């Protein structure tokens, strides 16, 4: 499932070739998606958007995969702490 920005015939054909069904709404063919599934997709999409606020992650500044993963984990930890702080 993806948003309209990922709408391309090649992507839909690739999904179909692997046995899946594409759920990308287009102007020509509106597709319905389960609201609960769409809610989870948006939750994940918003989380990745929050990670992009960290310049080091957005620009992939780190040279090694291990360093990049460490930066992502630090950013996730910071967001988790902010959420816990705002909840109390």
C-alpha positions as CSV (number, residue, x, y, z in Angstrom):
1,X,0.0,0.0,0.0
2,X,1.4,3.4,-0.9
3,X,0.3,6.9,-1.5
4,X,-0.4,8.6,-4.8
5,X,3.3,9.6,-5.1
6,X,4.2,6.0,-5.8
7,X,1.6,5.5,-8.5
8,X,3.3,3.9,-11.5
9,X,2.3,1.0,-13.7
10,X,5.7,-0.6,-13.3
11,X,5.3,-0.7,-9.5
12,X,1.8,-2.2,-9.7
13,X,3.0,-4.8,-12.2
14,X,6.0,-5.7,-9.9
15,X,3.6,-6.2,-7.0
16,X,1.3,-8.4,-9.0
17,X,4.2,-10.5,-10.3
18,X,5.1,-11.3,-6.7
19,X,1.6,-12.3,-5.9
20,X,0.4,-9.2,-4.2
21,X,-2.3,-6.6,-4.9
22,X,-1.4,-2.9,-5.3
23,X,-3.4,-0.5,-3.3
24,X,-2.3,2.8,-4.8
25,X,-5.2,5.2,-5.5
26,X,-5.1,6.9,-8.8
27,X,-7.2,9.5,-10.6
28,X,-8.5,6.9,-13.0
29,X,-8.9,3.8,-10.7
30,X,-9.9,4.6,-7.1
31,X,-9.0,1.7,-4.8
32,X,-10.5,1.1,-1.4
33,X,-8.3,0.2,1.5
34,X,-9.2,-1.1,4.9
35,X,-9.2,1.9,7.3
36,X,-7.3,0.1,10.0
37,X,-4.5,-0.9,7.6
38,X,-4.4,2.7,6.2
39,X,-4.1,4.1,9.8
40,X,-1.1,1.8,10.5
41,X,0.5,2.9,7.2
42,X,0.1,6.5,8.1
43,X,1.6,5.9,11.6
44,X,4.7,4.4,10.1
45,X,4.9,7.1,7.4
46,X,4.7,9.9,10.1
47,X,7.4,8.2,12.2
48,X,9.8,8.2,9.2
49,X,9.0,11.8,8.6
50,X,10.0,12.6,12.2
51,X,13.3,10.8,11.7
52,X,13.9,13.0,8.6
53,X,14.0,16.0,11.0
54,X,17.5,14.9,12.1
55,X,19.8,16.3,9.5
56,X,22.4,13.5,10.0
57,X,19.8,10.9,9.1
58,X,18.1,12.8,6.3
59,X,21.4,13.5,4.5
60,X,22.9,10.0,5.3
61,X,26.0,11.8,6.7
62,X,27.5,8.7,8.3
63,X,30.0,6.7,6.2
64,X,29.2,3.2,7.5
65,X,26.0,1.3,7.9
66,X,26.8,0.7,11.6
67,X,27.2,4.4,12.2
68,X,24.0,5.2,10.3
69,X,22.1,2.6,12.4
70,X,23.5,4.1,15.6
71,X,22.2,7.6,14.5
72,X,18.8,6.2,13.8
73,X,18.7,4.5,17.2
74,X,19.7,7.7,19.0
75,X,17.0,9.6,17.1
76,X,14.4,7.0,17.9
77,X,15.4,7.1,21.6
78,X,15.1,10.9,21.6
79,X,11.6,10.7,20.1
80,X,10.6,8.1,22.7
81,X,11.9,10.2,25.5
82,X,10.0,13.3,24.2
83,X,6.8,11.2,24.0
84,X,7.2,9.9,27.5
85,X,8.0,13.4,28.8
86,X,4.9,15.0,27.1
87,X,2.7,12.2,28.4
88,X,3.5,12.9,32.1
